[in-house]
Amino acid sequence: GTGVRRDAGGVFDLDSLRLASLAADWGLTVSVAATPAAPPFELRPKRLAQKQRAGASLCIVNHAGGPTEVARFAESARTAGCTMPVIACVAVFTDEGSAAILGGFPGLVLERHRILAVLESPDPVEAGIEAAVDEGYAMLQTAGVAGVDLSGAATSGDEVTSASILAETARRLRERLSR
């Protein structure tokens, strides 16, 4: 999106529908994104159905503000004719830097109270992991959601620490689901 990478210009020779169609024609499994919190809001569910007709077989729904909003979007997409599985993004962040990265993308919504609860916690890493597990669990209980994508940098630290936080989040979420 505009302003995300000032050092990179936009390329608009293929839109998502044409790209999905080409990839499907080549025999590839096509996943697409949906951003319900970006205008034009009312057209997003229909656009997702168009992406499916073009050849997409999986949708990753960007951060839309929580399970209620994702459920609303998934139902609207189903009404528009979309039958493909929906994967909901779950934000994983443990410090200001990792929260800011997620908040810097157009159309992505993170609940402010959730960010503050993590950042103001005595142990932001523990609070960030638990917040992501809670949101992931809630998303997986949401009608129309087939899975979750633990997304975000998790930390402004190094990649090994980030991977460790994401792995611990996944481990705890699987554990909670098995109860």
Secondary structure, DSSP 8 states (H G I E B T S, - for coil): -TTT-TTS----SS-HHHHHHHHHHTT---EEEE-TTSSSGGGHHHHHHHHHHHT--EEEE--BSSHHHHHHHHHHHHHTT--S-EEEEEE---SHHHHHHHHTSTT-B--HHHHHHHHTSSSHHHHHHHHHHHHHHHHHTSTT--EEEEES-S-SS-HHHHHHHHHHHHHHHHHHHH-
